[in-house]
Every structure is written in structure tokens, then in C-alpha cells.
Amino acid sequence: MKLYFMVAAASFLAVQAAIAENVTYRCKMTKQDSLGWIAQEYAFRIDAASGAAMAASNNHDWTNAQLKDRGAKGYRVFWNITAPLSDGTQQRVKYQANLNPQQETVKVRMSWAHANYTNKPYGVGTCAVVK
């Protein structure tokens, strides 16, 4: 009976730990220098244990992202999307977000993947954990 209880308790704790590893943050941008390239809201799904991340905004759906754990500074998330331009062409763009869960802040920067434009839109915002 003790063994059964210990196995059941260990299983419960393992499931709880697995659930806790995947955290979703919703971030509302409070300042944007973007001309539309920085969205009004972002969401990030972070699985620090596996090093996986996903990013979404009100401009694009969930996409896989790269995650860098920066310790006390939080996380750096990188992702790429193909976005339509006003002339109907498609442009590959790169995003980088510096997410600091302790301070509940995010800084998002965008650049063009295959062009060397001098302006690199950015924005800052506040984040909260989605429960």
C-alpha cells in the first residue's frame, strides 16, 4: 500500500511539474515605434525545461521560436514570419523579444531578413501569465 501511495504521489508531482514547465505570457504593448510592424499584443509560450518557445501576435498566428534563457534577465525569444507588404509582395521579417517575467516587461524588435534597412521598429510592453 505504501508503495502504491508513493508511486501515485510521484506521478502526481511529475504531472504537476510537466504542467508548470509550459508557461504562457500575454503582453500588451504600451509604446510602439513601428508603423504597424510591432503588434499591439504578443503571446509567448515558454517551456524553459526543454528550451522550446512559441510566439504569436494579433498580426500572426502561433509560430515556433528559439529560446535563450538569460537567467535573472529573463528570456530572449527569436522568431521569423513572412509578412505581406502594402504593394502585395511578401517580406521575410525577424523578431526578437526580451521577456522579463520578474519585472513583467517585454521589449520587441523587428528587422528585415533579406534587406538592410536602417529603421528597425521596436516596442515595449507589460506582460502577465495566462492561467
Order of alpha helices (4+ residues) and beta strands (2+ residues): alpha-beta-beta-beta-beta-beta-beta-beta-beta
